[in-house]
Amino acid sequence: LVAAIAGGTGISANCQLFMGKNRRTDMEHSDAGGGMTPIALSSTAKILVVKLADLGDVLTATPALRALRRRYPDATIDVLLTHHTQPALAHATNVETLIPSDNFRFFAPRDALKPELLAEGWRLLKTIRQKKYDAIIILHHLTTRFGALKYATIARAGGAKIAAGLCPPGKRGAFLTHFAAD
C-alpha cells in the first residue's frame, strides 16, 4: 500500500472498483503491470498515518514511514497511534507529530458509546479535522465491522480527499478512495 503511495507500484482507486463496481475515479490504469498508477500527492502534502495497534505492529510500520518520507521529503507526516506505543516513534525523524489515542478503550461498541468516551472520541476527531490532511493512510486490516466503522469515521472526519488502506473482500473498505487488496 505505502509502496504505491510512495511511488513504487500502483494501487487501485476506490475499493468498490475492487469489488466489481466500475466507478470512474481520478486514477488511470497503467500499461505496466496491469495495476493502477500511484496516488499523486503534492510534495508538501499533509499525511496522517493511522496505526492504532500494539508495539510490534507500530514497529513494522516504520519502513512505510521511511518510504513516505523519501517520496515526500517536504510533506507533513503525522501518526495516529496508541498511547503506549508513542515512545517507539518519539525520536523518529520521518514523523512530525504523534497523535496518541487510547484505541483499546474503543474496542467494544457498548464501551465506545459511553458519554466520557464519546467526548474523548469527538475531541480526537476534531483534532484530526483541524489538521486538514490531504491523505489519510490506514495501516490496518479491516477484519471486523466495528473496526472498519472506527477507521471509516476517522477517515471521513479527517476530510482528506484520499483515504487509502487495505481493502478486504466485502464492503468493509467501501469508505476507502484508494486501496491495495488485503
Protein Blocks (a to p, Z undefined) as FASTA:
>chain_A
ZZmmnopacddehjklmnopacddfbdcdfehoiacdddddfkbccdddddddfklmmmm
mmmmmmmmmmmmmbccdddddfklmmmmmmmckbfbdcdddfklmmpmklmmpmklmmmm
mmmmmmmmmnopabdcddbddfbfklmmmmmmmmmmnopabdcddddehjklmmpmbdcd
ZZ
